[in-house]
Every structure is written in structure tokens, then in C-alpha cells.
């Protein structure tokens, strides 16, 4: 990057903040689209490279293509936020755009097949996650630098809309492109990545002097090792182990969870004893930062696995029961979930603007209470629900999440001093991304536990009643519940996949019934409903804890000297409640 890249806001002019907002919004949008686009495209990707994802030996490929992006972003965002503080946020953000674009190109040109192709895709998805971590860690800090305090909620709200909307748009885009050509799933990001990289290089500037410091290598190492161990253990904990439906008793999983937790404790001790730590633990003395992050963590835990659960509910049960073929369910699941995106699109920008004027506490608190209420309502729906009711609940859920997201993000970022915005944004993103992975593990675990209790006997009885020999029925019933879950999640015809050659030995009418659109959904609806209720109760509790934390996420106002007027430097400091004597109060926050 050329010298003289640092500019003051006065030099950049009043339009610069809109340039920063539009570019970071594009960056977060394509990053989050790519975090979910693979979910819907997985069947076509595996078919294209010649791998059966339901084969137990290939489960690792499936999970790492799904979760590798999330794991690496969770691990790296704090480090990359610190690099932004040290070497310039615009510089690090632009580096992320370039890495993201290059990895998208290399994913799109995959030419191999079999295991080699799977490892190639997983490796470059991880690199893509590295680029995404650069974008996520520095976008909030760039916006907080560029916008005055009274407009930050609006700016961060629009940015947050892109982040959440991208995760849902990815489902639809993947469903449309993958059946045509699975390479297009990765290629679609390339033109936007090239545009964003060039645009960011030419137009984004650092608006303050970087804070040069030594890199905290001990902190980086212990944090990465500890968090990777915990997140990888969670990833493998939802896979079967031995005779168990899940792997939580697997010695390696236990070692990862316990060992990772101990390393993270060591990390916390190290961070209190060195200069320029990776995690600035002193930031937790800021009430808005600590309670705001607790609320964000709980909200992410509550809603992180929701996307997966709703997809399985739609693809595995509701859509087949309403006339959709299993092969078409991935696309339609994404379409039927759009009301949630619409709700978020409507409320997030509005709540951001209103929180700038009236304060963040009420909006963030009410948002999570509303979200918890929709989870409660979802527990009362029958598995074979009325779609207008379901769509209304999704819409209100999106409204609640949007109502919370923008004010929460603005309150957290406003609480940070100017030289800690990069690391503070990275810490916030780490909590959110880690909670997403943990939430997926929790939600999957609860659903698998519900299926494992009643599904084997129901499946054995149902199969034998329709002509499947008892021995084959017992073998299918003994398969791990996760295989059934993944079959539904991937849009496969589960019974056709599980019975295989046995189907050809059955009478044509029985074979057609078993592989039709009613047998499997009716078979799993009861066991699935049990796990679904427990999962939603978990989400309700997490959201209510987050709502309480949001209510307490308030900084006390500081007394200002009489006649004091806020300078540009003070405004960029972004301490919540730091108002000048001549500025009218904007609420109790």
C-alpha cells in the first residue's frame, strides 16, 4: 500500500463515510453469503466430485465443508483486529478482500475428483475464511472511525443487515446455482470480490495513526490452539462414536474440550501479564462492552443453530409432505425462510437510526424478548404446520433479531476508545462466531438425541410393515441418527439412500411407497418434534439471558466541564454517553 495512505476525515470530506459504508457492506455481504451458500449446494458439490457424503468415512468432509469457514473466522478475527489497530484497518481490510477473492477463484476452478477434490475444497474454504476474518474484524472499526457518534447506529445497522441477510441469501443463491453447475457457487463471488478489492484499495483510507506494538505471539498461539481444540471437539462431538449416537464420550473429543478449555485459561492468565495483549481484558471494565458482548453471545447461541434446524424441518418433513420432491427441497427451504430475512431487513436499519436518537438499551432488550417469544410460539406449532402461521413467526423472529442487532453493535463499538476498536470488534466477532459453532453443536446434539431415542424402533417397525426383511430393517434402524439427519439436510431421498439395493427386491408398490414423499416425513416427525422442543427451549433461555444483559449494557454518563465542545478527536473516541454541554441528550444510554 502506498505511503501517505492515512488521511484525516476533514481531508477525505463528508462523502467518505458513505464510501466506507458501501464497501464494507459489500464485503460483509459476500463473506456471509459464502458462509451459507455451501449448505444448500453440498449435494451437488459432492455429486460433482464423486463422493457420497452419507458414507460414514466421508462425514468429516461434510462437516468441514460446512463448518471450516466458521471455525477459522472465529479463531482469527481478534488477531486480525489487532493487526488493523497496529498496521491500519483499511490496509488489513483490503488484504482480506484480496485473499477472499483469490480463494473464491481457486474454489471455482476445482478440477480434481474424489478425496483430492474434497481436501482441495476444504483447504481453500479455510483460506476463504481467513479472508472473511480480515473483513469481519475491521469493517466495524472502519465504520466507527468514519461516522460521527450520532450516526454510528444507523451505519452499523446497515452493515449488520448485510451480514445477516447474506447468510440467508446464500441459501437461495446456492439452491439456484448448484443444480446448474456447482462451480458457479464459488464463481458468483469472484466479480464482486475483484470489484470490492480494487474499490477498497483506491478509496478506503486509515483515518488515524496506527498503534504500533509488538505482536502477542504467546497470546495468539494459546488462543488459537485452545479455541481450535474446543471448536473441533464440538464438530466431532455430533458424530457417532462406537455404539453411541454421538461422540461426546470419545476420548479425543473429551481431550479437545478439556485440554482446549485449560489452554484458554492459560491464555487468559498470559493476557493479564504482558504489554499489548491480544485480548485487551481491561475493555471488560466498560459496562456497555462487557454486557453488550454477553448479550451478543447469548443471542448467537440462541439463533446460531436455528438456520440448520429450520432447514431440516422444511426439507426432511414439511416440504415432502406438501408435494415437493426431495431433490427440490434445498432450494424451496431457502425460499420459504425468506420472511425471516425480510423482517431483519426492515427492522435492523430502523432500530439503528432510532437507537442513535433514543439509546440502545430498550431496542436491544425488546428485540431479544420478541425473539424469545417467537421461539416459544414455534414450540406450539405442529410439525405439519400451516405455512402462513410459520411465515408470520419467521417474520417476527427476523424483526426481533434486527431490533436487537443494530443497537447492540452500536453500543459495543461506541464504548471503545479509538485505539482499541479493531481488537474490540475482533473480540465481539470471536464471541459471535464461536457461539455460532457451539450453537450448531448444541442444536444438532439435541435433535440427534431426540431422534436416537425413538427413531430406531419406529424405523424398524415401519420398514418391516412394508415388506423389508427384518434383518435389513434392523441394519437400517441401527444406523446413526446423524446419517438420517444429514440425509434430510442434504435433500436426499433418505430411504432410497439407506436401503440401497434392497429396494429392488421389494414389490413395486411397496418400494414406491417407502421412497415416496410421505413415509420418511411421517416416520421422523414424532422423534424430531421431541428434539425440536428441547432445542427451542434452549434458544428461549439464551435469548432471555441476552435480554437481561442488554438492559444492563449502559455506560454511566461522565460530567463534562462547562462550555466544553466535542472535538473531532473526542467524537471519534466513541465512548458511549460522552456528550458535550452543547449537544442535546439522545436518550438514557
C-alpha positions in Angstrom: 0.0 0.0 0.0 1.5 3.4 -1.0 2.8 5.8 1.6 0.6 8.7 2.6 -2.4 6.5 2.8 -3.5 7.9 6.2 -5.9 10.8 5.9 -8.0 12.9 8.3 -11.7 12.9 8.0 -11.6 16.6 7.1 -9.3 15.8 4.2 -11.5 12.9 3.0 -14.6 15.0 3.0 -18.2 14.3 4.0 -18.7 11.7 1.3 -16.0 9.3 2.7 -18.3 7.8 5.3 -20.7 6.6 2.6 -17.8 5.1 0.6 -16.7 3.2 3.7 -20.3 2.1 4.4 -20.9 0.9 0.9 -17.6 -1.0 0.5 -17.8 -2.7 4.0 -21.4 -3.6 3.4 -20.4 -5.3 0.1 -17.5 -7.1 1.8 -19.7 -8.5 4.7 -22.5 -9.4 2.2 -20.3 -11.6 0.1 -18.5 -13.1 3.1 -21.7 -14.1 4.8 -23.3 -15.3 1.5 -20.3 -17.7 1.2 -20.7 -18.8 4.8 -24.1 -20.4 4.0 -24.1 -20.9 0.2 -22.3 -24.2 0.5 -25.0 -25.6 2.8 -27.6 -25.9 0.1 -25.1 -26.7 -2.6 -23.5 -29.7 -0.7 -25.4 -32.5 -2.6 -24.4 -31.1 -6.0 -20.8 -30.4 -4.9 -20.3 -34.0 -3.6 -22.0 -35.4 -6.6 -19.7 -33.4 -8.9 -16.6 -34.6 -7.2 -17.8 -38.2 -6.9 -18.1 -38.6 -3.1 -21.1 -39.9 -1.1 -21.4 -37.6 1.9 -23.6 -40.1 3.7 -20.8 -42.7 3.8 -19.6 -42.7 7.4 -16.0 -42.4 6.2 -16.9 -39.1 4.5 -18.7 -37.5 7.4 -15.5 -35.5 8.2 -15.5 -34.0 4.7 -19.2 -33.0 5.1 -18.7 -31.3 8.4 -15.5 -29.4 7.5 -17.1 -28.1 4.3 -20.0 -26.9 6.4 -18.1 -25.5 9.5 -14.5 -25.0 8.5 -15.2 -21.4 7.4 -16.9 -20.6 10.7 -14.2 -22.2 12.8 -11.3 -20.3 11.1 -13.1 -16.9 11.3 -13.8 -17.5 15.0 -10.2 -18.2 15.7 -8.6 -15.3 13.6 -10.8 -12.3 13.9 -9.2 -11.0 17.2 -5.7 -11.3 15.8 -6.7 -9.6 12.6 -8.5 -6.8 14.5 -5.2 -6.2 16.4 -3.3 -6.2 13.1 -5.7 -3.5 12.0 -5.0 -1.4 15.1 -1.3 -1.8 14.5 -0.9 -1.5 10.7 -4.1 0.2 9.6 -7.6 -1.0 9.4 -8.1 -0.2 5.7 -4.8 -2.0 4.9 -5.9 -5.2 6.7 -9.4 -5.0 5.3 -8.2 -4.7 1.7 -5.8 -7.7 2.3 -8.9 -9.7 3.4 -10.8 -8.8 0.2 -7.9 -9.9 -1.9 -7.5 -13.2 -0.1 -11.2 -13.9 -0.2 -11.3 -13.2 -4.0 -8.3 -15.4 -4.8 -9.6 -18.3 -2.8 -13.0 -18.0 -4.5 -11.3 -18.3 -7.9 -9.4 -21.4 -6.8 -12.5 -23.0 -5.4 -14.4 -22.3 -8.6 -11.7 -23.9 -10.8 -11.6 -27.2 -8.9 -10.7 -29.9 -11.5 -10.0 -32.9 -9.3 -12.3 -35.7 -8.1 -12.6 -37.9 -5.0 -10.7 -37.3 -1.9 -8.2 -35.0 -3.5 -11.1 -32.7 -4.6 -12.6 -32.8 -1.1 -9.3 -31.8 0.6 -8.8 -29.0 -2.0 -12.2 -27.6 -1.4 -11.8 -27.8 2.4 -8.4 -26.2 2.3 -9.4 -23.2 0.2 -12.6 -22.8 2.2 -10.4 -22.4 5.2 -8.3 -19.8 3.3 -11.5 -18.1 2.2 -12.4 -18.0 6.0 -9.1 -16.2 6.6 -10.1 -13.5 4.1 -13.5 -13.3 5.7 -11.9 -12.9 9.1 -10.0 -9.9 7.9 -13.2 -8.4 6.5 -15.2 -9.1 9.7 -12.5 -7.9 12.1 -12.0 -4.5 10.5 -15.3 -3.4 8.9 -16.9 -2.3 12.2 -13.8 -0.4 13.2 -13.6 1.3 9.8 -17.2 2.4 10.1 -16.8 3.6 13.7 -13.8 5.7 12.6 -15.7 7.1 9.6 -19.1 8.0 11.2 -19.8 10.5 13.9 -21.3 9.1 17.1 -24.9 10.2 16.3 -24.9 8.2 13.0 -23.0 5.0 14.0 -26.1 3.0 15.0 -27.5 3.6 11.5 -24.2 2.7 9.7 -23.6 -0.4 11.8 -27.2 -1.4 11.4 -27.0 -1.3 7.6 -23.7 -3.2 7.8 -25.4 -5.7 10.1 -28.3 -6.1 7.7 -25.8 -7.2 5.0 -24.2 -9.7 7.4 -27.4 -11.4 8.4 -29.1 -11.1 5.0 -26.1 -12.7 3.3 -26.4 -15.8 5.4 -30.0 -16.3 4.2 -29.4 -15.1 0.6 -26.7 -17.7 0.4 -29.3 -20.5 0.8 -31.3 -19.2 -2.1 -28.4 -18.5 -4.4 -26.8 -21.9 -3.7 -30.1 -23.6 -4.4 -30.4 -21.8 -7.7 -26.8 -22.2 -9.0 -25.7 -25.6 -7.7 -28.1 -27.7 -9.8 -26.9 -25.8 -13.0 -23.2 -26.1 -12.2 -21.8 -26.5 -8.7 -18.7 -24.5 -9.7 -20.9 -21.4 -10.1 -21.5 -21.5 -6.3 -18.0 -20.2 -5.8 -17.6 -18.3 -9.1 -20.5 -16.0 -8.3 -18.4 -14.2 -5.7 -15.4 -13.5 -8.0 -16.6 -10.4 -9.9 -17.9 -8.8 -6.7 -14.6 -9.7 -5.0 -12.5 -8.2 -7.7 -14.6 -5.0 -7.7 -14.5 -4.7 -3.9 -10.8 -5.3 -3.7 -9.9 -2.6 -6.3 -12.5 -0.2 -4.8 -11.2 -0.7 -1.3 -7.6 -0.2 -2.4 -8.4 3.0 -4.2 -10.9 4.6 -1.9 -10.5 3.3 1.7 -8.0 5.2 3.9 -6.9 4.9 7.5 -8.1 8.0 9.4 -5.7 7.8 12.3 -2.1 6.8 13.1 -1.7 3.1 13.6 -0.8 2.0 17.1 2.5 0.2 16.6 3.2 -2.5 19.1 4.7 -6.0 19.4 2.6 -8.9 18.4 1.4 -11.0 21.3 2.8 -14.3 20.0 2.1 -16.3 23.2 -1.4 -14.9 23.3 -2.0 -15.7 19.6 -0.7 -19.2 20.0 -2.6 -20.2 23.1 -5.8 -18.6 21.9 -5.6 -20.3 18.5 -4.7 -23.7 20.0 -7.3 -23.6 22.7 -10.2 -22.3 20.6 -9.4 -24.7 17.7 -9.4 -27.6 20.1 -12.7 -26.7 21.6 -14.4 -26.0 18.2 -13.0 -29.1 16.5 -14.1 -31.2 19.5 -17.7 -29.8 19.2 -17.6 -30.6 15.4 -16.7 -34.2 16.1 -18.9 -34.5 19.2 -22.0 -34.6 17.0 -20.6 -37.6 15.0 -21.3 -41.1 16.2 -18.6 -42.9 18.2 -18.7 -46.7 18.7 -22.2 -47.7 19.8 -23.1 -44.2 20.7 -25.3 -41.9 18.6 -22.9 -39.0 19.3 -19.2 -38.7 20.1 -19.3 -36.8 23.4 -17.8 -39.8 25.1 -15.0 -40.1 22.5 -11.7 -39.7 24.4 -10.3 -37.4 21.7 -13.4 -35.2 21.9 -13.1 -35.0 25.7 -9.4 -34.3 25.4 -10.2 -31.5 22.9 -12.9 -29.9 25.2 -10.9 -30.2 28.4 -7.5 -29.5 27.0 -8.8 -26.6 24.9 -10.5 -25.1 27.9 -7.3 -25.4 30.0 -5.3 -23.7 27.2 -7.8 -20.9 27.1 -7.4 -20.4 30.9 -3.7 -20.2 30.3 -4.3 -17.7 27.6 -6.4 -15.5 30.0 -3.6 -15.6 32.6 -1.0 -14.7 29.9 -3.1 -11.7 28.7 -3.1 -10.1 32.2 0.8 -10.2 32.4 2.1 -8.8 29.2 2.1 -5.5 27.4 -0.2 -5.1 24.3 -2.2 -8.3 24.8 -4.2 -9.9 22.0 -7.3 -9.7 24.2 -7.5 -6.4 26.0 -9.2 -7.7 29.1 -9.4 -4.2 30.5 -12.1 -3.5 28.0 -14.4 -5.6 30.1 -14.3 -2.9 32.7 -16.5 -1.0 30.2 -20.0 -1.9 31.2 -21.5 -1.5 27.8 -18.8 -3.6 26.2 -19.0 -6.5 28.7 -22.8 -6.7 28.9 -23.2 -6.0 25.2 -20.9 -8.9 24.3 -22.7 -11.2 26.8 -26.0 -10.3 25.1 -24.5 -10.9 21.7 -23.0 -14.2 22.8 -26.4 -15.4 24.1 -28.3 -14.2 21.0 -25.8 -16.0 18.8 -26.2 -19.2 20.9 -30.0 -18.9 20.6 -30.2 -18.3 16.9 -27.0 -19.8 15.5 -28.3 -23.3 15.0 -31.8 -22.1 14.1 -31.0 -21.9 10.4 -29.9 -25.6 10.3 -32.9 -26.8 12.3 -35.5 -24.9 10.2 -33.8 -26.3 7.0 -34.1 -29.9 8.3 -37.7 -29.3 9.4 -38.6 -28.0 6.0 -36.5 -30.3 3.9 -37.0 -33.5 5.8 -40.6 -33.3 6.8 -42.8 -30.3 5.7 -41.9 -29.8 2.1 -42.1 -33.5 1.1 -45.4 -33.8 2.9 -46.7 -30.9 0.7 -45.8 -32.3 -2.7 -42.1 -31.2 -3.2 -39.6 -33.8 -4.3 -36.7 -34.4 -2.0 -34.3 -33.1 -4.7 -36.1 -29.8 -4.9 -36.3 -29.2 -1.1 -33.0 -27.4 -0.6 -34.0 -24.5 -2.9 -37.5 -24.3 -1.6 -36.3 -24.4 2.0 -34.3 -21.3 1.3 -37.2 -19.6 -0.3 -39.7 -20.4 2.4 -37.3 -19.0 5.0 -37.2 -15.6 3.3 -39.7 -14.0 5.7 -37.0 -14.0 8.4 -34.7 -12.1 6.1 -37.4 -9.6 5.3 -38.1 -9.0 9.0 -34.4 -8.4 9.6 -34.1 -6.1 6.6 -37.0 -4.0 7.8 -36.1 -3.6 11.5 -32.3 -3.5 11.6 -31.7 -0.2 9.8 -34.7 1.4 11.6 -33.6 0.3 15.0 -30.1 1.6 14.3 -31.4 5.0 13.4 -33.8 5.1 16.5 -31.0 3.9 18.8 -28.8 6.8 17.7 -31.6 9.1 18.9 -33.1 7.4 21.9 -30.4 5.0 23.1 -29.7 1.3 22.5 -31.0 -0.4 25.7 -34.7 -0.6 25.1 -34.4 -1.6 21.5 -31.8 -4.3 22.1 -33.8 -5.7 25.1 -37.2 -5.7 23.5 -35.6 -7.3 20.3 -34.4 -10.4 22.3 -37.7 -10.7 24.2 -39.6 -10.7 20.9 -37.2 -13.3 19.5 -37.6 -15.5 22.6 -41.4 -15.1 22.1 -41.2 -16.4 18.6 -39.2 -19.5 19.8 -41.9 -20.1 22.3 -44.6 -19.9 19.6 -42.6 -22.3 17.4 -42.7 -24.9 20.2 -46.5 -24.8 19.9 -46.7 -25.4 16.2 -47.4 -28.9 15.0 -44.7 -30.5 12.9 -47.1 -30.3 9.9 -47.8 -26.6 10.4 -49.8 -24.0 8.4 -47.3 -22.1 6.4 -48.9 -18.6 6.8 -48.5 -19.0 10.6 -45.0 -20.3 10.2 -44.1 -17.4 7.9 -45.5 -14.9 10.3 -43.4 -16.3 13.1 -40.3 -16.2 10.9 -41.1 -12.6 10.0 -41.5 -11.6 13.7 -38.3 -13.5 14.6 -36.4 -11.5 11.9 -37.9 -8.3 13.2 -36.8 -9.2 16.8 -33.2 -10.1 15.7 -32.9 -6.9 13.7 -34.3 -4.8 16.6 -31.5 -6.2 18.8 -28.6 -6.4 16.3 -28.0 -2.8 15.3 -28.4 -1.2 18.7 -26.2 -3.9 20.3 -23.4 -3.5 17.8 -23.5 0.3 18.0 -23.5 0.3 21.9 -20.5 -2.1 21.9 -18.5 -0.1 19.4 -19.4 3.2 20.9 -18.0 2.0 24.3 -14.5 1.5 22.8 -11.7 4.1 22.8 -10.4 4.9 19.3 -7.2 2.9 19.6 -9.0 -0.3 20.6 -11.7 -0.5 18.0 -10.0 -3.1 15.9 -9.3 -5.5 18.7 -12.7 -4.8 20.3 -14.5 -5.6 17.1 -12.4 -8.7 16.7 -13.3 -9.8 20.3 -17.0 -9.3 19.5 -16.8 -11.2 16.3 -15.0 -14.0 18.0 -17.7 -14.4 20.6 -20.4 -14.3 17.9 -18.7 -16.8 15.5 -17.7 -19.2 18.4 -21.2 -19.1 19.6 -22.5 -20.0 16.1 -20.3 -23.1 16.1 -21.2 -24.0 19.6 -24.9 -23.4 18.8 -24.8 -25.7 15.8 -23.3 -28.4 18.0 -25.9 -27.9 20.7 -28.9 -27.8 18.3 -27.7 -30.8 16.3 -26.9 -32.6 19.5 -30.4 -32.0 20.9 -32.1 -33.1 17.7 -29.9 -36.2 17.4 -30.7 -37.1 21.0 -34.4 -36.9 20.3 -34.1 -39.0 17.1 -31.9 -41.6 18.8 -34.4 -42.3 21.5 -37.4 -43.3 19.4 -36.4 -43.4 15.7 -34.7 -46.9 15.6 -37.7 -48.8 16.8 -40.1 -46.7 14.7 -37.9 -47.2 11.6 -37.6 -51.0 12.1 -41.4 -51.4 12.6 -42.2 -49.2 9.7 -39.8 -50.9 7.3 -40.9 -54.5 8.2 -44.5 -53.5 7.9 -43.9 -52.6 4.2 -42.0 -55.8 3.2 -38.4 -55.1 4.1 -36.8 -58.2 5.6 -36.3 -58.0 9.3 -32.5 -58.3 9.1 -32.2 -55.4 6.6 -34.7 -53.3 8.6 -32.7 -53.9 11.7 -29.5 -52.8 10.0 -31.0 -49.6 8.7 -32.6 -48.9 12.1 -29.2 -49.3 13.7 -27.6 -46.6 11.6 -26.6 -43.4 13.5 -29.3 -40.8 13.7 -26.9 -38.3 12.3 -26.9 -40.2 8.9 -30.7 -39.8 8.8 -30.4 -36.1 9.8 -27.8 -35.4 7.1 -29.9 -37.2 4.5 -32.8 -34.8 5.3 -30.5 -31.8 5.5 -28.9 -32.5 2.1 -32.1 -33.1 0.2 -31.6 -36.7 -0.5 -34.3 -39.3 -0.6 -33.4 -40.8 2.8 -35.0 -44.3 2.5 -33.7 -44.7 -1.1 -30.2 -43.9 0.2 -30.4 -46.0 3.3 -32.0 -49.2 1.8 -30.0 -49.1 -1.5 -30.1 -52.4 -3.4 -32.7 -53.9 -1.0 -35.4 -51.7 -2.7 -35.1 -53.8 -5.9 -36.1 -56.9 -4.1 -39.4 -55.4 -2.9 -42.8 -55.3 -4.7 -43.0 -52.2 -6.8 -45.9 -50.7 -4.9 -44.1 -51.1 -1.5 -40.8 -49.7 -2.9 -42.7 -46.7 -4.3 -44.4 -46.1 -1.0 -41.2 -46.3 1.0 -39.4 -43.9 -1.2 -42.4 -41.6 -1.7 -43.0 -38.2 0.0 -45.0 -39.4 3.0 -43.3 -42.4 4.6 -40.0 -40.8 5.8 -41.5 -37.5 6.9 -44.2 -39.3 8.9 -41.6 -41.7 10.3 -39.3 -38.9 11.8 -41.9 -36.3 12.6 -42.6 -37.6 16.1 -38.9 -38.2 17.2 -37.9 -34.9 15.5 -40.6 -33.0 17.4 -39.2 -34.1 20.7 -35.7 -32.8 20.0 -37.1 -29.7 18.4 -39.0 -28.6 21.5 -35.8 -29.0 23.7 -33.8 -27.0 21.2 -36.3 -24.2 21.1 -36.4 -24.1 24.9 -32.6 -23.7 24.9 -32.9 -20.8 22.5 -35.6 -19.2 24.7 -33.4 -19.3 27.7 -30.4 -18.0 25.8 -32.4 -15.0 24.4 -33.8 -14.1 27.7 -30.4 -14.0 29.4 -29.3 -11.8 26.5 -32.2 -9.5 27.0 -31.3 -9.1 30.7 -27.7 -8.4 29.7 -28.9 -5.8 27.1 -30.8 -4.0 29.8 -27.7 -3.6 31.9 -25.4 -2.7 28.9 -25.3 1.0 29.8 -22.4 3.3 30.5 -22.8 5.9 33.1 -22.6 9.4 31.8 -19.5 11.4 32.6 -19.7 15.0 33.7 -18.3 17.4 31.2 -16.7 20.8 32.0 -19.0 23.8 31.4 -18.6 25.2 28.0 -16.8 22.1 26.7 -17.4 21.3 23.0 -16.7 17.9 21.5 -13.8 17.9 19.1 -13.4 15.5 16.2 -11.0 13.5 18.2 -13.4 13.2 21.1 -16.2 12.2 18.8 -14.1 9.5 17.2 -13.2 8.2 20.7 -16.7 6.8 20.7 -17.2 6.5 24.4 -20.9 5.9 25.0 -22.6 8.8 26.8 -19.7 11.2 26.1 -21.9 14.2 25.2 -20.8 17.8 25.2 -22.7 20.5 27.1 -24.0 21.9 23.9 -25.3 18.6 22.5 -28.9 17.6 23.4 -29.1 14.2 25.1 -30.3 11.3 22.9 -31.6 9.0 25.5 -30.6 7.2 28.6 -27.7 5.2 27.0 
